[in-house]
Amino acid sequence: MTNNNPQDSLQRFLFDDTDIRGEITTLSATYQDLLANQQYPPQVALLFGEFIAAVSLISTMLKDTGMITIQARGDGPVTTVMAECSQGNKLRGIVRGDFDNLGNISGLHELLGTATLAITIEPEGKERYQGVVALDGENLSQCLEYYFHQSEQLPTKIKLASNADSASGMLIQQLPSSIDAEKSADDWQTLSVLFETLSSVEQLELSHNDQLYRLFHEQQLRLFEPQPMAFSCSCSRQRTESALISIGRDEVVEMSVEQGLIMITCEFCSQQYRFTSRDISELFDPEQPPLH
Ligand SMILES: [Zn+2]
């Protein structure tokens, strides 16, 4: 399932004569596609929106093909929030937990309890890298800023916003400096102060151009072409077969005998994969003729 709404995009920007770069993203149809497969209460959907916007923003950390994942795990009613971006523009994600008795509980800490935030970068064919920080900032933006400070040693500012319709994010980051240290510090100070004035309403209602103009119209800024972002699930019959094989022959055969057939539903996109007992015997004994 893929949506190519051109409004769903990630755009890079640069400030001339500085070592500061930025990213801006808005996800509407993609966010709706991700929610359509799930039954999240509104406050869980809002939290999920922030994670999806966040993974879109930081997907440029992946220099080549591969996958980047942001995952929070906690001891609250929400136990896991996971958002993943692969091949630079394919987003998927999931929230797990007990949503039945949430009542008025909302917000990062109330929903997740004591939690950690892991960022995993898996470049294709190369070693995976994972950084973990405690999820103890005021909000997800602050936790991610802390992550960049700790793991990448890069001064970073992030703002995330979500409502029922869309999710949006902006990031500015100072790269290792090749310019005068004093000018570099001044540039960062000036742009950070302007960045902090961006409101959630502006993030959710203004175009990328208008948000950047609102904040930085006195700076020399170059905005690059939008890169389309879309919901796309990486599940497949082959991957589902591998998962069955990893469960083990005895257990899978027992399941197929008890139930007649095995239905596996992808929790990300609700795609169903159906395995008859013949499929199962062929899966475990490809050389053997089918049992019946
Ligand atoms: Zn799927």
Residues whose N, C-alpha, C, O or C-beta is under 5 A from the ligand:
A	BS01	ZN	C233 C235 C266 F268 C269 Q271
